Structures are given as structure tokens and as C-alpha cells.
Amino acid sequence: MEKTKKWEKSIGISQKLSGTPPRGWNSYNANSWTISEEEFLQNAEIISKKLLPHGYEYVVVDYLWYRRNVTGASVDSLGFDVIDEWGRPMPDPDRWPSSKGGKGFTEVANRVHKMGLKFGINVMRGINAQAVNANTRILDPLLGNVYDISMEKFGLHKI
């Protein structure tokens, strides 16, 4: 035992035990991308009752929560995503009915928090391919309007 303590000190390991890694449940691992609001909340309820006492605290809606679950839609298909006028992904209102009217995941998150859990979603970086193909405008969050890419801002002028 003494040898172990000397070795730990020699390489700078603290005597304090480390905490456990974050524990949670991810919808894609259990249900693929097609999970609905009802199914997600049922799973969150199980996590809350059975696993929260053991350190599980996160429930995450993962991957393609914005894709319509209709004939022809799949992980690799294009043109089935729900996006707003700025090209931002929005929850599919058929799978996530509480999101109708632009409410997003507010109600789902509130219900998850009432269960004592933390709510998360997976967001891919970049601009959605469907938004690019539709040539949607990009929102400037500072101005609350269309992002202006004026070359004059950069000191460039048309010749």
C-alpha cells in the first residue's frame, strides 16, 4: 500500500477519488432517429424512477429530431427536415406535438426537469443541407435580421 502512495505522489495523482462520469440516456442508442415525444417521455420516466437514484441525470434527444418520419425519409435522405425561415432545424411537429407553433422543446424540457432530470438535444454544427438547397437567409442574432455580407464591411468595393 505504501508503494502505491509513493508512486501516486511521484506522478502527481491526487489522493482524492475522482467523480463518476456523466450518466444519462440517449434516444438514438435505443430508438434510432424515429423516436416520438411520447416514447421519449416514457423513457425519461423510467430513467427518473429506476436510474436517477444511481446517478443518471441526463436524457438526450439525439440525431434527426427535426426529420419527418414519412415514407422515403431515412438517415441519409434529404428534403424531409423541418426548418424555419432561417434554415434552423425545428422539431418535427408530427413526432413532437408540443413543439407546434414554434415552441420547440420547451414543454418536453419542462416535463423532464419536473422528473428531476436534465434535458439535452443533439445539434450538428454547420448549416442544414436542406437550408442550403433552399437558399434560406441567415439570421444575424445581433441585429435580429438577415445577416449582411457586404463586401464594404471588409473594405472591398466593386470594380
N, C-alpha and C positions, 0 to 999 in steps of 0.2 A: 504494500500500500504506500509506503514511504517513497519508493522508487517512482511510482506514478505521480505523486505530488511534485517531486523534483522535476520530472520530465515536463509536466504541465507548466510549471513556472519557467522552465528554460525556453519554452516556445511561446510563452505569453498567454496561455489559456487561463481564463478566469475560473475561479473556484465555484462561481455561481452557475447553476444549471441553466441551460437555455430554455426559452419558452417553446411551446409547441407551434408547429407551422399553422397557418390559417386553415381552418377546416370549413368545408362547405359542399354544396351540391350544385352541379352544373347540368342544365337541361339537355344539352347536346349529347352528353355521355349516356343518358338514359332514354331519351325520346327522339334523337336526331333533331332536325330543324323544324319538324311539323308540330311541335307541342303547342297546345292551346292554353288560353288563360285558365280555364277550368282545371286542366291537367296540371299546370304549373302550381296553382294554389293548393291542389290536393297534395302534391309532393311536398310543398313548403309546410303544410300542416303536419305531415308525417315527420319531416326533419325537426320541426319545432317540438313535437311531442316525444319523439324517440331519440334524437341525436343532439338537440340543444343541451341537454344535461351533460353530454360527453364532450362539449367544446365546439360542436358545429355551430357556426353563426351566420354563414352566407348562403343565399340561394341566388343563382345567376341564370338569367335568360341568355342563352348563348346562340349565336350564329343564325342568321336569316330570319329573325323575328319579324322583319319587315317584308318578307316574301309571301305572296299569296299562295295558299295551298290549293291550287286548282289544277285541272288536267293540263299536262305539259310542263308544269313547274317542277324543278328539281334543284339540286345543289348547284349544278352547272348551267342552268338556263338563265337567259337574260329577258328582260321585259316584263317580269312579274312582280317587281318590287313596288312597294308603296312609298312614294316620296312626296315631299311638299313642294311648293313653288320654288324653293331654293335648292332643291335636289337632295335635301336631307332625308335619311330614312325615317319612316314613321311606322309604328306597329300596325300590322295587318288588322283592320277592324273586324274582319270575319273571325279571326283566331283570337283576337284580344278586344272583345266588345266594349270594355270600359274605356278604351282609347278613343272611341268615336268623338268627333267634334274637336280633334286636335289636343285631346287631354293627355296623350302619351301614356306612360306607365304610372302616372300619379296614383291612381286608385290601387293598382296592384302593389306598388311600393308601400302605400299606407297600410294595406292589409298585411303585408309581410312584416312590417315594423311592429304592428299590433301583436304579432305572434312572437315577438322578441328576437327576430332575425334581421339581418342586414340584406338589402336588395341590390342586385347589380345587373348590368346588361353588358353584352359584348358589343363593342363598336370597332369596326375595321377602320383603319386610317385611310385617308385619301378621299377622293370624290367617287361616289357610286357610279358604276359603269352606265346604268340606265340614265342617270342625271347627265352624264357626258353626252350620251347618244341623243338625249332630248335637248341638249344645249341650254340647260337651265341657267338662270342667273345665279350669282354667288352673293350671299349676304355679307355685307360688311358689318360686323357686330358693333363696331364703334359708332357708325353712323345710322344703323338700322335701315339701311337702304342697299341698293346694288353696289357691289364692290367696283370701284372705278379704277381701271388700269389705264390711266392716262400717261402717255409717254412723257408729257411735260412735267409730271411729278418727278421724273428721273433726270430732268434737264435735257431731254431729247425733243427734237422738233421735226416735223415732216419737212422733207426737202422738196 
